[in-house]
Amino acid sequence: MKKAIYAGTFDPITYGHIDVISRARNIFTQVIIGVSASAGTKKTIFTQAERIALVRAALPATQNIRVRPFSSLLVDFAKEIKATTIIRGIRAVSDYDYELQLALANRKLAPRIETVFLMPSEKYIFISSSLVREIASLDGDVSHLVPPVVARALKKKFIKTAR
């Protein structure tokens, strides 16, 4: 069984993430979506539990996708769940520079775990969670960037923060 992990904060999950997950599930027997507790200094707008719920709600029910929380180094989590591959999404050259550094560091820490880069469809290539959060925070329409359940959660979250 070829098990891969696609990890991130998913704050929030976007159609770009979902596209990468769809591509990964066509390659690997099982894809674990690892929802990180935090991303170092990066502050999330949704709690880890909220992000896990949104990821589960946004993804189609399928046998080969699982959603799991983690708070350790990604390679340690990959070892724990016996994943052989780390999936990373790349949209642009700037992503590649950063992701290459992570992949090389992960290779040093866990030489047996490979990193595979996948690109989303060109119609999603410009989407990032930070862009979605910014548009939503200014009451913009994000319905073409995220699933309806995520758009509703963003609207609710920013209505609360505006009060």
Contacts in CASP RR format, 6 or more apart in sequence:
PFRMAT RR
TARGET T0000
AUTHOR 0000-0000-0000
METHOD contacts of the structure
MODEL  1
MKKAIYAGTFDPITYGHIDVISRARNIFTQVIIGVSASAGTKKTIFTQAE
RIALVRAALPATQNIRVRPFSSLLVDFAKEIKATTIIRGIRAVSDYDYEL
QLALANRKLAPRIETVFLMPSEKYIFISSSLVREIASLDGDVSHLVPPVV
ARALKKKFIKTAR
1 29 0 8 1.000
1 30 0 8 1.000
2 27 0 8 1.000
2 28 0 8 1.000
2 29 0 8 1.000
2 30 0 8 1.000
2 84 0 8 1.000
2 85 0 8 1.000
3 28 0 8 1.000
3 29 0 8 1.000
3 30 0 8 1.000
3 31 0 8 1.000
3 32 0 8 1.000
3 81 0 8 1.000
3 82 0 8 1.000
3 83 0 8 1.000
3 84 0 8 1.000
3 85 0 8 1.000
4 24 0 8 1.000
4 27 0 8 1.000
4 28 0 8 1.000
4 30 0 8 1.000
4 31 0 8 1.000
4 32 0 8 1.000
4 83 0 8 1.000
4 84 0 8 1.000
4 85 0 8 1.000
4 86 0 8 1.000
4 87 0 8 1.000
4 116 0 8 1.000
5 31 0 8 1.000
5 32 0 8 1.000
5 33 0 8 1.000
5 34 0 8 1.000
5 74 0 8 1.000
5 77 0 8 1.000
5 78 0 8 1.000
5 81 0 8 1.000
5 83 0 8 1.000
5 85 0 8 1.000
5 86 0 8 1.000
5 87 0 8 1.000
6 17 0 8 1.000
6 20 0 8 1.000
6 21 0 8 1.000
6 24 0 8 1.000
6 31 0 8 1.000
6 32 0 8 1.000
6 33 0 8 1.000
6 34 0 8 1.000
6 86 0 8 1.000
6 87 0 8 1.000
6 88 0 8 1.000
6 89 0 8 1.000
7 33 0 8 1.000
7 34 0 8 1.000
7 35 0 8 1.000
7 36 0 8 1.000
7 70 0 8 1.000
7 74 0 8 1.000
7 77 0 8 1.000
7 86 0 8 1.000
8 34 0 8 1.000
8 35 0 8 1.000
8 36 0 8 1.000
8 39 0 8 1.000
9 35 0 8 1.000
9 36 0 8 1.000
9 38 0 8 1.000
9 39 0 8 1.000
9 42 0 8 1.000
9 44 0 8 1.000
9 51 0 8 1.000
9 129 0 8 1.000
10 17 0 8 1.000
10 33 0 8 1.000
10 35 0 8 1.000
10 51 0 8 1.000
10 54 0 8 1.000
10 55 0 8 1.000
10 129 0 8 1.000
11 44 0 8 1.000
11 45 0 8 1.000
11 46 0 8 1.000
11 51 0 8 1.000
11 129 0 8 1.000
11 133 0 8 1.000
12 45 0 8 1.000
12 46 0 8 1.000
12 51 0 8 1.000
12 54 0 8 1.000
12 129 0 8 1.000
12 132 0 8 1.000
12 133 0 8 1.000
12 146 0 8 1.000
12 150 0 8 1.000
12 153 0 8 1.000
12 154 0 8 1.000
13 51 0 8 1.000
13 54 0 8 1.000
13 55 0 8 1.000
13 58 0 8 1.000
13 129 0 8 1.000
13 146 0 8 1.000
13 147 0 8 1.000
13 150 0 8 1.000
14 124 0 8 1.000
14 127 0 8 1.000
14 128 0 8 1.000
14 129 0 8 1.000
14 132 0 8 1.000
14 145 0 8 1.000
14 146 0 8 1.000
14 150 0 8 1.000
15 120 0 8 1.000
15 124 0 8 1.000
15 127 0 8 1.000
15 144 0 8 1.000
15 145 0 8 1.000
15 146 0 8 1.000
15 147 0 8 1.000
16 120 0 8 1.000
16 121 0 8 1.000
16 124 0 8 1.000
16 127 0 8 1.000
17 120 0 8 1.000
18 58 0 8 1.000
18 59 0 8 1.000
18 147 0 8 1.000
19 120 0 8 1.000
19 121 0 8 1.000
19 124 0 8 1.000
20 87 0 8 1.000
20 89 0 8 1.000
20 118 0 8 1.000
20 119 0 8 1.000
20 120 0 8 1.000
21 31 0 8 1.000
21 33 0 8 1.000
21 59 0 8 1.000
21 65 0 8 1.000
23 118 0 8 1.000
23 120 0 8 1.000
24 31 0 8 1.000
24 87 0 8 1.000
24 118 0 8 1.000
25 31 0 8 1.000
25 62 0 8 1.000
25 64 0 8 1.000
25 65 0 8 1.000
27 116 0 8 1.000
28 64 0 8 1.000
28 85 0 8 1.000
28 87 0 8 1.000
29 64 0 8 1.000
30 64 0 8 1.000
30 65 0 8 1.000
30 66 0 8 1.000
31 64 0 8 1.000
31 65 0 8 1.000
31 66 0 8 1.000
31 87 0 8 1.000
32 65 0 8 1.000
32 66 0 8 1.000
32 67 0 8 1.000
32 68 0 8 1.000
32 81 0 8 1.000
32 83 0 8 1.000
33 55 0 8 1.000
33 59 0 8 1.000
33 65 0 8 1.000
33 66 0 8 1.000
33 67 0 8 1.000
33 68 0 8 1.000
34 67 0 8 1.000
34 68 0 8 1.000
34 69 0 8 1.000
34 70 0 8 1.000
34 77 0 8 1.000
35 48 0 8 1.000
35 51 0 8 1.000
35 52 0 8 1.000
35 55 0 8 1.000
35 67 0 8 1.000
35 68 0 8 1.000
35 69 0 8 1.000
35 70 0 8 1.000
36 48 0 8 1.000
36 70 0 8 1.000
36 71 0 8 1.000
36 74 0 8 1.000
37 48 0 8 1.000
37 69 0 8 1.000
37 70 0 8 1.000
37 71 0 8 1.000
38 44 0 8 1.000
38 48 0 8 1.000
38 71 0 8 1.000
44 51 0 8 1.000
45 133 0 8 1.000
45 157 0 8 1.000
46 54 0 8 1.000
46 153 0 8 1.000
46 157 0 8 1.000
48 69 0 8 1.000
49 69 0 8 1.000
50 153 0 8 1.000
52 67 0 8 1.000
52 69 0 8 1.000
54 149 0 8 1.000
54 150 0 8 1.000
54 153 0 8 1.000
55 67 0 8 1.000
56 67 0 8 1.000
57 147 0 8 1.000
57 149 0 8 1.000
57 150 0 8 1.000
58 146 0 8 1.000
58 147 0 8 1.000
58 149 0 8 1.000
58 150 0 8 1.000
59 65 0 8 1.000
59 67 0 8 1.000
68 81 0 8 1.000
70 77 0 8 1.000
72 80 0 8 1.000
73 109 0 8 1.000
74 86 0 8 1.000
74 106 0 8 1.000
75 86 0 8 1.000
75 106 0 8 1.000
75 109 0 8 1.000
75 110 0 8 1.000
75 113 0 8 1.000
78 86 0 8 1.000
78 110 0 8 1.000
78 113 0 8 1.000
79 110 0 8 1.000
79 113 0 8 1.000
83 113 0 8 1.000
84 112 0 8 1.000
84 113 0 8 1.000
84 114 0 8 1.000
85 113 0 8 1.000
85 114 0 8 1.000
85 115 0 8 1.000
85 116 0 8 1.000
86 103 0 8 1.000
86 106 0 8 1.000
86 113 0 8 1.000
86 114 0 8 1.000
86 115 0 8 1.000
86 116 0 8 1.000
87 115 0 8 1.000
87 116 0 8 1.000
87 118 0 8 1.000
88 99 0 8 1.000
88 102 0 8 1.000
88 103 0 8 1.000
88 115 0 8 1.000
88 116 0 8 1.000
88 117 0 8 1.000
88 118 0 8 1.000
89 95 0 8 1.000
89 99 0 8 1.000
89 117 0 8 1.000
89 118 0 8 1.000
89 119 0 8 1.000
89 120 0 8 1.000
90 96 0 8 1.000
90 99 0 8 1.000
90 117 0 8 1.000
90 118 0 8 1.000
90 119 0 8 1.000
91 119 0 8 1.000
91 120 0 8 1.000
91 125 0 8 1.000
91 126 0 8 1.000
91 127 0 8 1.000
91 128 0 8 1.000
92 125 0 8 1.000
96 117 0 8 1.000
99 115 0 8 1.000
99 117 0 8 1.000
102 115 0 8 1.000
103 115 0 8 1.000
103 117 0 8 1.000
106 113 0 8 1.000
106 115 0 8 1.000
107 113 0 8 1.000
107 115 0 8 1.000
119 125 0 8 1.000
120 127 0 8 1.000
127 145 0 8 1.000
131 145 0 8 1.000
132 142 0 8 1.000
132 145 0 8 1.000
132 146 0 8 1.000
132 154 0 8 1.000
133 154 0 8 1.000
135 141 0 8 1.000
135 142 0 8 1.000
135 145 0 8 1.000
136 142 0 8 1.000
136 151 0 8 1.000
136 154 0 8 1.000
136 155 0 8 1.000
136 157 0 8 1.000
136 158 0 8 1.000
137 158 0 8 1.000
137 161 0 8 1.000
139 158 0 8 1.000
142 150 0 8 1.000
142 151 0 8 1.000
142 154 0 8 1.000
143 151 0 8 1.000
146 154 0 8 1.000
END
